[in-house]
Amino acid sequence: MLRTPTPFPFSGSTCYFDDQDADGNDTVEQARIQRDNGDGTALISIDSRRFPGEVASGNRTISFDLLRATEQAQPVADDQAAPAPRRRRRRS
């Protein structure tokens, strides 16, 4: 009963977000959404590690925009990297 799967982004679901460790290295952290605060933020509980000496617990308030359903980051669209579409002239 307590381990019922919950779809992202509802309370109780698993999510991922980008973070930095104590050495400044980029990491992806797994967390569980505890509560939707109603203002675009969520209270999350970090599952992967507990930040000894940095914070009192593994809970944080973070914006929903920074959370994602998968561990892999979404690719950032780069308008200059994609070539312009080729258009043909219509013959009259």
N, C-alpha and C positions, 0 to 999 in steps of 0.2 A: 504494500500500500504506500509506503514512503518512497519507493523507487519508481514511481510511475513516470514514464518518459513525457516530457513537456516540450512542445515545439518552440523554437526560437521565435521571437524575443519575449516570451512570457515568463513570469516568475517561476523559478525552479528549473529553467532550462540552462544548458551549458552554452557558454559563449567564449570567444577569444578576443584579445586586444593586444596591441603593441605596447611594449614597455621597455625600460632600460634597467639592467641590473646595477649593483653597487659599483661595478667597474666602468659603467657607461656603455656596455655592449647592448645592442638591440636584441630583444627577446620577444617571443609570443607567449603570453600567459593565458592559461585556461582558467575560467572562473564560472561561477554559478550565479544567476540573477536571483537576488533575494527579494527585491521589491522595486516596483515602478513608482518613482516619486511623484509622477504626474506633471513634472515640469521639464520633461525631456532628458532627465537623468535617472539612473538606476543605482540602487545599492547592490554591490556585487561582493561575493565571497571568493577569494582567490584560492584555488585548489592546489596548484602546483608547488608553491613554496610560501613561507610565512614571513619573510622579511625580518629576520632577527635584528634587533637594534635600530630598525628604521621606523616602524610603526607598531602600535600596541596590538593590533590584530591584523588578520588578512582581509578585512572588509574595507571597501572604498566606495565612494560615490563618484560615478563616471557618466559622461554623456552617452546616450544611446548611439550617437553618430560614430563613436569610437569602437563600438562592439560589432562583432560579426559572428556568423553561424559556423564558419569553418576556420580551421587553423591557417589555411593558406590565404595570403592577402589578396585582395582584389587588385587586378592590374589598373594602374592609373592611365587614363586616356591622355595621349599626347597628340595634339592636333598637328604638330609639325612633322611627326614621324610618319603619319599616314599620307600617302600620295593623294593628290587631288583627283577626283573622279574624272575619267576621260569622257568627253561628250562629243558626239558626232553631229556634224551639220546635216540638216535635212536638205535634200536636193529638191529643187523646185522644177 
